[in-house]
């Protein structure tokens, strides 16, 4: 579907270009590597709570949506930078660079999966900090907001994804457009579409995790499942890049 929309861009009306940009961004958010990356962050944002059942669902959906929106914002930031470098500053970014970034995504997914395994407790633990006041040492404990502590990670993960295979996808779409205003408009609506899409994905993923606070066993099963899928997808990306014969600009098949 995405490829068909891109093929129609050269002869499309400005309105169609905007609609296509939003739809492409929306569906792009549902790619497996994007979904599992956000799922690993959702698995770490579960907190023990005294909220009622329905309030817990609402709270979990809001927190998950925030993580998804931050991923989308990071993804859009990278695409804006790449597009400006190519279409405003006329820089040439070889396709091998996008493959290299895709390799980095594979490594990142494996690492995220491993750290998801290591997250052994329902979060909500207290952190202790000390400070000195009037020559007396005070100790204070508090609980960190996990959405805050993992929000920047979701943004960074989105940035990395924006530089990877999705970067080449958007560059391909933009190469069919003719003027800078249309290009920038496409990037904007693509970014909005990816943010909306990832908010929907993240909210759906966050629901079972928000309910798993009632059972540590279920929480562990969900975390191990997400961690395993993340590692499998990461290894699959790495394997495909290496077996394609091009790895960090090297033609492996000729070595």
PyMOL commands that set and color helices and strands:
alter all, ss='L'
color gray80, all
select helices_A, chain A and resi 2-11+14-28+32-42+53-88+95-118+146-163+165-174+180-214+216-243+252-254
alter helices_A, ss='H'
color red, helices_A
select strands_A, chain A and resi 126-133+136-143+246-247+250-251
alter strands_A, ss='S'
color yellow, strands_A
deselect
rebuild
show_as cartoon
